[in-house]
Amino acid sequence: MKQQIEFNRDEQHFYINSEKIMIPDFPITVTLQITRRCNLKCIYCSEADYITEPTFEDVKKMIENLKGVKRVIVSGGEPLLRDDVLSILKLCRDRFDIVAMASNAILIDKNTAKKLSKYVDYVDVTIDGPRNIHNKIRGSYDKVLRGIWNLNGADIEYSIVMVLLNENKNSVLDVCQIADTLGATKLKLLSPIPKSRGKKVISQRLSSDDIKDLFENIKKGKKRNGWNIRITITDWNRIKEGHALLVHPNGDVVASPVWSKESCIEGIGNVINEDIKKIWTKYPYKENHIKKYIEKTLMVV
């Protein structure tokens, strides 16, 4: 039986219909950065270094050359800072099976949420702790929650993301409760990447043993409290290098994170000038990519 890679929309992850993992002809997920501008200054941001913003025509070329990818995650910076973001999302909707967007949700008012509902399957929004903790790390907690309520009002699915640091690790169960109460589909817990501002918080990263202990506490908390939300934890040591294909605003496709490189990324090609199938042939982390996105290397409860 030929391997089929499908997307579970209820749990927001890919899965395969066989035990043996075979490498497909295309990556299954690509993150497309359409800007590096942002209206927050998160202390761990790995994408804060400025790169010239692409024109709409350049974005169209990128999207065309990403043909064959199953899911595109439109990201930034903050993608909603672009005036043409809805036009970009429409192009993605016409091209890809799954269209997601990573946003801090601050700019998602009721009208914007209604418009987004036509184009996105779900949105990733970060909450890094209860109000005081979140505001110390990212800021604008109340605006983020208003944005999430507007997503709820427009019937848009969303996941909550939390970046794990020493200063917020004791708030993880609080965020589990917040995400479950809000009605998020999924809670994704991950560690910072040591590039850009992320280099300054590298001492705050949790060890694999710390993450394992945290996972056990979350399992107990989920059983005790009856949370419905699906919770995943990323330990970079389990996932290994280069699982993500990230398209920078200038079209450069990089593998990320690649710990063995000083920059923590590895350049693969440029999706303005070449198609993703050609770039995929040069990509050295195919198995890490597939295993991560079908959740084989994640801790899941």
N, C-alpha and C positions, 0 to 999 in steps of 0.2 A: 504494500500500500504506500502510495506517495505521501510524503510528509506534507501536512497542511498546517499553516500557521494562521490561527484565527484570533479574533479579539473578543474577550469577554466584556461586554459593555456594562454589565451589572457590577463587575469588580475592577474594571479599568486596567486590564493587563492582557497580554497575549498568552496563548497556550498552543501546544502542538498535540497532534493525535497519535504520537508514537513515542516510545521511550528513547530511541536513538535520535540524536540531534544531527540533522543534515543542514549544511549551510545553504541558504536560499540565494537567489540571483541578485537580490537587492537587500539593503538594510531594512529592518522593519520599523525603525523610528529614527527621525532626524529632528533636531531642534534648530529652528530657523530664527536667528536674531535679526530683527528688522530695525533695531536702534540700540544704542548704548545709553541714550538719555534716560534719566530716572528721576522721580520725584521723592525718593527716599535715599538715605545713606546708611544702608545696613552695614554693621561693623564687619561682617564676614564676606561681603560681596566679592565674588571671584571675577565678575565681568564689568568692573568699574572703569577700567582703562579705556580711554576714548578711541573709537574707530569711526571714521567718517560714515555718515548715514547713507544707505543706498537710495538711489532714485527709485521711483515706482517702476520704471522700465527695467532697472536692474533686478528688482525683486521679482518681476514677471519672468525674467530669464532664469533666475534661481528656481522658481517654482516649476517652470517648464522642465528644467534639467533634473528636478527631483522626481520626475515621473517614474513610477514603479515602487516607491516607498509607500508603505501602508499607512503610517501615521506621521503627521507633521505637528510639532509643538511650536507655535508662534510665540516668540519670547523677546526679551530685551536684556538690559534696561527694562523700561516699562512700555510695552507695545502700544498702549492706549494713548501715549503722547504723540503718536503719528496721526495726522489728520486723515490719512488715507487707509487707516488700519482696517476699516470695514471692507474696503475694496480689496485689500490684500487677503482678508479672511474669505471673501467670496471666491477669489481665485483658488484658494486652497480647498474650499468646499467642493468646487467643481472638479478638482484633481485627485483628492486623496480620500481613502475610506474613512479615516478618523482624523478630525481636526481638533486639536486642543490649544489652549492658550495659557501661558504662565503670566499672571498679573498680580500686583499687590492689592488690587480691588478698590483702591482709593477713588478712582475715576468712574467706577461703575454705579451710575445713578439708575433710576428706574427706566428711563428712556434708552440709555446705552445697553442695559441688560436685555431689553426687549429686542433691540437690533442684533445683539450678539447671539440671541437664541436661534436666529436663522442660519448661523454659520458654524458654531462650535458645538462639539459633542460634550465637552466639559472644560472647566477652568481649574488650574492649580493656583491656590492662594496660600500664602505663608502666615502662620501664627506661631510665634516663638515663645509663647508663655501667656499667663494672665496679664492684665493691662500693664502693670508696672514693669514686669520683666520684659514683655514685648516692646514697650516703649523705650526701654534702655537699649535694646538691641536693634530695633527697626524703626519704631515710632508709629504714630497715627493709628493706634489700636481701634479707637471708636469708629474712625472712618473706614477701616478695613472691615469691621463687623457690619457697618451699614451697607458696604458693597456686597458682602455675602448675603445679607437679607434681600438685596435687590436681585441677586442671582436666584435665590429661592423663589422670589415673586415671579420671575420669568421662567421658572421650571428648568433652569440650567443646572445640570449636574456639576459637581465640583469636588476636588480633593483638597484637603488641608496638608500643607507641608510644614514641618518643623525642623530647623537646623539645630543639632545637638551640640551644646557647649557645656563646660563645667558650670557656668553661671545660670543655666536654665535646666540642667538635668533633673533637678528636684521638682520641676514643674511639668514633667512629661505626663503624669497621670491627670493633672489639671487640664492639659491640652487634649488628652484623650476624651475627657468628659465634655469639654467645650465642643470638640469636633462632632461627637456623638449627639449632643444636644442640638447643634445647628442642623444636623441631618446630612453631613458630608458623606459621600460614598466611601471615601478612603482617607486614611491618615498616613502620610509618608514621613518617616523619621530618617534623617541622614546627617552626615558629618560635613563640616566645611571643607572647601578645597583650597590648598595653599597657593593661590595666585591672586594678584591684585590686593585688595584689602584683606583677603583671606589669609595672607601671609602673617598678618599681625595677630591673628587669633589661633595660630597653629598650636600654641601651648595649651589651649583650651579644648583641643580635640580629645574625645574619649577613646580609651584603649579598647581593643577587641574584648577583653575580659569585662570592662565596664559596660560595653554594649550588650554583651551576653547577659549580665546581671540585670540590666535594664529590661531586656526582653522578657526575662522570667517574671519580673515584677508586673510588667504590662499584661502578661498572660493571666496572672493571678487577679489583677485589677479588672480585666475584661470579664472573667468568670464571676467575680464577686459583684460587680456592678451591672452586669447584663448589657454591656455596650454592644450595639449592632454593627458598629463601624469596622471595616477591615483595616488592619494596621500592619504596615510593613516597615522593617528596619534595614537600613543599608549599612553594612560594615565593609569599607573599601578593601580590607584584607581578604574578604570572601569573594568579592566581585572581581578583584584583580584590575589590571590596567585597561584604560582606553575603551570602556564599554560604550560611551556616548559619542555619536557623531554630531558635532556642533558646527553650525554654519555661522561664521562671523558676518557682521554687516557688510564687509567688503567681498563676501562670497567665499572666503577661505574656509575649507572644511578641515576641522581638526578632530583628532581623537582626544577624549578627555574623560577623567583625569589620567595622566600618564606620569606616575610618581618618579620614574627613572629619568625623566627629562627635567632640566632645571626650570623650564617654563611651565611644567605640569601639563603640557599639551604636546601633540605631535601633528604637524601639518601633513595633510594627505593630498589635497588638490584644491581646485577652485570651481565652484558650481556655477559661476557665471560663464566660464570658458569650456567646461566639460561636463558630461552628464554623470549622474550619481552611480550608474552601473559601472562606468570606467573607474571612478574613484573607489568604489567598493572592491574592485579587484586588487587594489593596492593597499587596502585597509588590513592591518596585521592582527586585529583584535576581534575577528568575526565571532568566534565562539563565546568570548566574554560578553559581547553585545547581545547575542541571542539568549544566553543563559540568564542575563540580568533581566531582560524584558519579558521573559516567560516566568520570572520569579524563581528560577532554580537556585540562584545564589543569594536571594533575600531571605530574611527571617520574617515569617508571616503568621499572624494570629487573627 
